């Protein structure tokens, strides 16, 4: 299984869209749809992908369950401590989500290098040839750099949201 930075990038864009629409007070249909979709999938998917399950159905199922758990844990903690506001709740969930996605991007390249090191033997050369060709393609686009930029943009928006 190779590392693919498009999913953390999509999670970052979802966090950016949710936070941006909240700050702009976009209105119920658009803001509600984007927020519910993000809160239902984003936080859990960011952390479940770190587990590298390999089964997409299991990843998506666990992502929804973990997202609901993270959302409830954040809301309960903020209510219990008397710090509840919708802005703080959203900011906390977004930061937890971004932390999971950043972890995946940080260790994702390490996973890929471990997977490629298994392809160094002569017996595995045929099975790994397509992966090597993909790695050396001159037009290969690095999504991890865009993911980091989106993550930093989300963090700045969350700081603005809290202030």
PAZAPA-4460 file (N, C-alpha, C; in steps of 0.05 Angstrom, whole numbers, plus 32768, in hexadecimal, padded with zeros to 4 digits):
% residues 163
    n_x    n_y    n_z   ca_x   ca_y   ca_z    c_x    c_y    c_z   seq   type   mol
   8011   7FE8   8000   8000   8000   8000   8012   8019   8000     1      X     A
   800F   8029   7FEC   801F   8041   7FEB   8010   8059   7FF6     2      X     A
   801F   806D   7FFE   8013   8085   800A   8007   8096   7FF4     3      X     A
   7FEF   80A0   7FF8   7FE1   80B2   7FE6   7FD8   80CA   7FF5     4      X     A
   7FE3   80E2   7FEE   7FDE   80FA   7FFD   7FC4   8108   7FF5     5      X     A
   7FB5   80FC   7FE2   7F9D   8109   7FD9   7F87   8108   7FEE     6      X     A
   7F86   80F3   7FFE   7F71   80F2   8013   7F76   8106   8029     7      X     A
   7F8F   8108   8033   7F93   811E   8047   7F8E   813A   803B     8      X     A
   7F94   813D   8021   7F8F   8156   8014   7F71   815B   8013     9      X     A
   7F61   8147   800C   7F44   814A   800C   7F39   8150   8027    10      X     A
   7F44   8144   803C   7F3B   8149   8057   7F42   8166   805F    11      X     A
   7F59   816F   8057   7F61   818B   805C   7F4F   819F   804D    12      X     A
   7F48   8199   8035   7F36   81AA   8026   7F1A   81AA   8032    13      X     A
   7F11   8193   803C   7EF7   8192   804A   7EF7   81A3   8064    14      X     A
   7F0E   81A1   8072   7F10   81B1   808B   7F11   81CF   8084    15      X     A
   7F1F   81D5   806F   7F21   81F1   8066   7F06   81FC   805D    16      X     A
   7EF7   81EC   804E   7EDC   81F4   8045   7EC9   81F7   805D    17      X     A
   7EC9   81E4   806F   7EB8   81E6   8086   7EBE   81FF   8097    18      X     A
   7ED7   8203   809D   7EDF   821A   80AD   7ED9   8234   809E    19      X     A
   7EDF   8235   8085   7EDA   824E   8075   7EBD   8255   8074    20      X     A
   7EAC   8241   806F   7E8F   8246   806E   7E84   824E   8089    21      X     A
   7E90   8243   809F   7E87   824B   80BA   7E8F   8268   80BF    22      X     A
   7EA7   8270   80B7   7EB0   828C   80BB   7E9F   829F   80AB    23      X     A
   7E99   8298   8092   7E89   82A9   8080   7E6B   82A9   8086    24      X     A
   7E63   8296   8097   7E46   8293   809D   7E36   828F   8084    25      X     A
   7E3D   827A   8075   7E33   8276   805A   7E15   8270   8059    26      X     A
   7E0A   8265   806E   7DEE   825F   806E   7DE8   8242   8070    27      X     A
   7DCF   823B   8078   7DC9   821F   807E   7DCD   820B   8068    28      X     A
   7DC4   820E   8050   7DC7   81F7   803E   7DE4   81F0   8038    29      X     A
   7DF4   8203   8030   7E0F   81FD   8029   7E21   81F7   8041    30      X     A
   7E1F   8208   8055   7E30   8205   806D   7E29   81EB   807B    31      X     A
   7E0F   81E5   807E   7E07   81CD   808C   7E0F   81B3   807E    32      X     A
   7E0C   81B3   8063   7E14   819B   8054   7E32   8196   8056    33      X     A
   7E42   81AB   8052   7E5F   81A7   8053   7E68   81A0   8070    34      X     A
   7E5C   81AD   8084   7E64   81A7   809F   7E5C   818B   80A8    35      X     A
   7E44   8182   80A1   7E3C   8167   80A9   7E4D   8152   809B    36      X     A
   7E53   8156   8081   7E63   8143   8072   7E7F   8142   807F    37      X     A
   7E8B   8159   8084   7EA6   8159   8090   7EA5   814C   80AC    38      X     A
   7E93   8154   80BD   7E92   814A   80D8   7E8B   812C   80D9    39      X     A
   7E7D   8122   80C5   7E76   8105   80C4   7E8D   80F4   80BB    40      X     A
   7E9F   80FF   80AA   7EB4   80EE   809E   7ED0   80F8   80A4    41      X     A
   7ED5   8112   80A4   7EF0   811D   80A5   7F01   8115   80BD    42      X     A
   7EF9   811A   80D6   7F0A   8114   80EC   7F12   80F6   80EE    43      X     A
   7EFF   80E5   80EA   7F04   80C8   80EC   7F16   80BE   80D6    44      X     A
   7F11   80C8   80BD   7F21   80BF   80A6   7F3E   80C7   80AA    45      X     A
   7F42   80DF   80B5   7F5E   80E9   80B9   7F6D   80D6   80CB    46      X     A
   7F60   80CC   80E0   7F6E   80BA   80F3   7F6E   809D   80EB    47      X     A
   7F58   8094   80DE   7F57   8078   80D6   7F6B   8071   80C0    48      X     A
   7F71   8084   80AF   7F84   807F   8099   7FA0   807A   80A4    49      X     A
   7FA6   8084   80BC   7FC0   807F   80C8   7FC4   8061   80CE    50      X     A
   7FAE   8053   80D2   7FAF   8036   80D9   7FB6   8025   80C1    51      X     A
   7FB3   802F   80A8   7FB9   8020   8090   7FAB   8005   808F    52      X     A
   7F91   8005   8091   7F82   7FEC   8092   7F83   7FDD   8077    53      X     A
   7F83   7FEC   8061   7F84   7FDF   8047   7F68   7FD9   803B    54      X     A
   7F54   7FD8   804C   7F39   7FD2   8043   7F29   7FEC   8043    55      X     A
   7F21   7FF5   802C   7F13   800F   802A   7EF8   800F   8039    56      X     A
   7EEA   7FFA   8037   7ED0   7FF8   8045   7ED4   7FFB   8063    57      X     A
   7EE7   7FED   806E   7EED   7FEF   808A   7EF6   800B   8092    58      X     A
   7F07   8017   8081   7F10   8033   8086   7EF9   8046   8087    59      X     A
   7EE7   8045   8074   7ED1   8058   8073   7EBD   8053   808A    60      X     A
   7EB9   803A   8091   7EA7   8034   80A8   7EB3   803E   80C2    61      X     A
   7ECC   8038   80C6   7EDA   8042   80DE   7EDC   8060   80DE    62      X     A
   7EDF   806D   80C7   7EE1   808A   80C5   7EC8   8097   80CF    63      X     A
   7EB1   808D   80C7   7E98   8099   80D0   7E94   8095   80EE    64      X     A
   7E9A   807D   80F8   7E97   8078   8115   7EAB   8089   8125    65      X     A
   7EC4   808A   811C   7ED8   809A   812A   7ED2   80B8   8129    66      X     A
   7EC7   80C1   8112   7EBF   80DD   8110   7EAA   80E4   8124    67      X     A
   7E95   80D3   8126   7E80   80D8   8139   7E8B   80D8   8156    68      X     A
   7E9E   80C5   815B   7EAA   80C4   8176   7EBA   80DD   817C    69      X     A
   7ECA   80E6   8169   7EDA   80FF   816D   7EC8   8117   8171    70      X     A
   7EB3   8119   8161   7EA0   812F   8163   7E93   812F   817F    71      X     A
   7E8A   8118   8188   7E7C   8116   81A2   7E90   811C   81B8    72      X     A
   7EA8   8111   81B6   7EBD   8116   81CB   7EC3   8134   81CE    73      X     A
   7EC6   8141   81B7   7ECD   815E   81B8   7EB5   816D   81C4    74      X     A
   7E9D   8167   81BB   7E85   8176   81C5   7E82   8171   81E3    75      X     A
   7E85   8158   81EC   7E82   8152   8208   7E97   8160   8219    76      X     A
   7EB0   8160   820F   7EC5   816D   821E   7EC0   818B   8221    77      X     A
   7EB8   8198   820B   7EB3   81B4   820B   7E9B   81BB   821D    78      X     A
   7E86   81AB   821C   7E6E   81AF   822D   7E75   81AC   824B    79      X     A
   7E84   8197   8251   7E8B   8191   826C   7E9C   81A7   8278    80      X     A
   7EAF   81B1   8269   7EC1   81C6   8273   7EB4   81E2   8272    81      X     A
   7E9D   81E5   8266   7E90   81FF   8264   7E9B   8211   824F    82      X     A
   7EA9   8206   823C   7EB6   8215   8227   7EA7   8212   820C    83      X     A
   7E8F   8208   820C   7E81   8203   81F3   7E7A   821C   81E4    84      X     A
   7E82   821D   81CB   7E78   822F   81B6   7E7A   8220   819C    85      X     A
   7E69   8225   8189   7E6B   8217   816F   7E87   821C   8162    86      X     A
   7E91   8234   8165   7EAB   823A   8159   7EC2   8229   8165    87      X     A
   7EC2   8227   8180   7ED6   8216   818D   7ED3   81F9   8186    88      X     A
   7EBA   81F0   8185   7EB6   81D4   817E   7EC0   81CD   8162    89      X     A
   7EB9   81DE   814F   7EC3   81DA   8134   7EE1   81DC   8132    90      X     A
   7EEC   81F0   8140   7F09   81F4   813F   7F18   81DC   814B    91      X     A
   7F0D   81D1   8161   7F1A   81BA   816D   7F18   81A1   815B    92      X     A
   7F01   819C   8150   7EFE   8185   813E   7F10   8188   8125    93      X     A
   7F12   81A0   811A   7F23   81A5   8103   7F40   81A0   810B    94      X     A
   7F49   81AA   8122   7F65   81A6   812A   7F6B   8188   812E    95      X     A
   7F59   8179   813A   7F5D   815C   813E   7F5F   814F   8123    96      X     A
   7F4E   8157   8110   7F4F   814B   80F5   7F69   8152   80E7    97      X     A
   7F71   816B   80E8   7F8A   8173   80DB   7FA2   8165   80E7    98      X     A
   7FA1   8160   8101   7FB7   8152   810E   7FB9   8135   8103    99      X     A
   7FA3   8128   8100   7FA3   810D   80F4   7FAD   810D   80D8   100      X     A
   7FA4   8120   80C8   7FAD   8121   80AC   7FCB   8128   80AA   101      X     A
   7FD4   813A   80BB   7FF0   8141   80BB   8002   8129   80C3   102      X     A
   7FF8   811A   80D6   8007   8102   80DE   8009   80EE   80C6   103      X     A
   7FF3   80EB   80B8   7FF4   80D9   80A0   8007   80E3   808B   104      X     A
   8008   80FD   8086   801A   8108   8072   8037   8105   807C   105      X     A
   803C   8109   8096   8057   8107   80A1   8062   80EB   809F   106      X     A
   8052   80D7   80A6   805C   80BC   80A6   8056   80AD   808D   107      X     A
   8046   80B9   807B   803F   80AC   8062   8057   80A7   8050   108      X     A
   8069   80B9   804E   8081   80B5   803E   8093   809F   804A   109      X     A
   8093   809C   8064   80A2   8087   8071   8096   806C   806A   110      X     A
   807B   806A   806A   806D   8052   8062   8074   804A   8045   111      X     A
   8075   805E   8033   807A   8059   8017   8097   804F   8014   112      X     A
   80AA   805A   8023   80C5   8051   8020   80C8   8035   802B   113      X     A
   80B9   802D   8040   80BA   8012   804A   80AE   7FFF   8035   114      X     A
   8098   8007   8029   808C   7FF6   8014   809E   7FF2   7FFC   115      X     A
   80AD   8007   7FF4   80BF   8006   7FDD   80D7   7FF6   7FE4   116      X     A
   80E0   7FF5   7FFD   80F8   7FE6   8005   80F2   7FC8   8002   117      X     A
   80D9   7FC0   8003   80D3   7FA4   7FFF   80D6   7F9C   7FE2   118      X     A
   80D7   7FAF   7FD0   80D9   7FAA   7FB3   80F6   7FA9   7FAA   119      X     A
   8109   7FA9   7FBC   8125   7FAA   7FB4   8130   7F8F   7FAB   120      X     A
   8124   7F79   7FB3   812E   7F5F   7FAC   8128   7F58   7F8F   121      X     A
   8137   7F44   7F85   8133   7F3C   7F69   8119   7F2E   7F65   122      X     A
   810F   7F1F   7F79   80F6   7F10   7F76   80DE   7F23   7F74   123      X     A
   80DF   7F3A   7F81   80C9   7F4C   7F81   80CB   7F61   7F6B   124      X     A
   80DE   7F5F   7F5A   80E3   7F74   7F46   80CB   7F77   7F33   125      X     A
   80BF   7F61   7F2A   80A8   7F63   7F18   8090   7F6F   7F25   126      X     A
   808B   7F69   7F3E   8074   7F73   7F4C   8076   7F91   7F52   127      X     A
   808F   7F9B   7F55   8093   7FB6   7F5D   8099   7FC9   7F45   128      X     A
   809C   7FBE   7F2D   80A3   7FCE   7F16   8090   7FE5   7F11   129      X     A
   8075   7FE1   7F12   8063   7FF8   7F0E   8067   800E   7F22   130      X     A
   806C   8007   7F3B   8070   801A   7F50   8089   802B   7F4B   131      X     A
   809E   801E   7F42   80B7   802C   7F3C   80B3   803F   7F25   132      X     A
   80A5   8036   7F11   80A0   8048   7EFA   8090   8061   7F03   133      X     A
   807D   805D   7F14   806D   8073   7F1D   807E   8086   7F2D   134      X     A
   8090   807B   7F3D   80A1   808C   7F4E   80B4   809E   7F3E   135      X     A
   80BD   8094   7F27   80D0   80A3   7F18   80C4   80B4   7F02   136      X     A
   80A9   80B4   7F00   809C   80C4   7EEB   80A2   80E2   7EEF   137      X     A
   80AB   80F0   7EDA   80B2   810C   7EDE   809A   811E   7EE3   138      X     A
   8082   8116   7EDC   806B   8127   7EDF   805C   8121   7EF9   139      X     A
   8067   8111   7F0A   805A   810A   7F23   8055   8123   7F34   140      X     A
   803D   8126   7F3E   8036   813E   7F4E   8036   8137   7F6B   141      X     A
   8042   8146   7F7B   8044   8141   7F98   802D   814F   7FA7   142      X     A
   801A   8140   7FAF   8003   814B   7FBD   8009   8152   7FDA   143      X     A
   801F   8146   7FE5   8025   814B   8001   802B   8169   8006   144      X     A
   8037   8177   7FF3   803D   8193   7FF7   8024   81A4   7FF7   145      X     A
   8011   819D   7FE6   7FF7   81AB   7FE6   7FE8   81A5   7FFF   146      X     A
   7FEA   818C   8009   7FDD   8184   8022   7FE7   8195   8039   147      X     A
   8002   8198   803B   800D   81A9   8050   8003   81C6   804E   148      X     A
   8002   81D0   8036   7FF8   81EC   8033   7FDB   81EE   803C   149      X     A
   7FCA   81DB   8034   7FAE   81DB   803D   7FAC   81D9   805B   150      X     A
   7FBD   81C7   8067   7FBC   81C4   8084   7FC3   81DE   8092   151      X     A
   7FD7   81EC   8088   7FDF   8206   8095   7FC9   821B   8091   152      X     A
   7FBC   821B   807A   7FA6   822D   8075   7F8F   8228   8088   153      X     A
   7F89   820E   808D   7F73   8207   80A0   7F7B   8210   80BC   154      X     A
   7F93   820C   80C4   7F9C   8214   80DF   7F99   8232   80E2   155      X     A
   7FA0   8242   80CE   7F9D   825F   80CF   7F7F   8266   80D1   156      X     A
   7F6E   8259   80C2   7F51   825F   80C4   7F46   8258   80DF   157      X     A
   7F4F   8242   80EB   7F46   823A   8105   7F4E   824F   811A   158      X     A
   7F67   8259   8117   7F70   826D   812A   7F5E   8286   8127   159      X     A
   7F57   828E   810F   7F45   82A4   810B   7F2A   829F   8116   160      X     A
   7F21   8286   8114   7F06   827E   811E   7F05   8280   813C   161      X     A
   7F1A   8278   814A   7F1B   8279   8167   7F1C   8295   8172   162      X     A
   7F2A   82A7   8164   7F2E   82C2   816E   7F14   82D2   816E   163      X     A
***
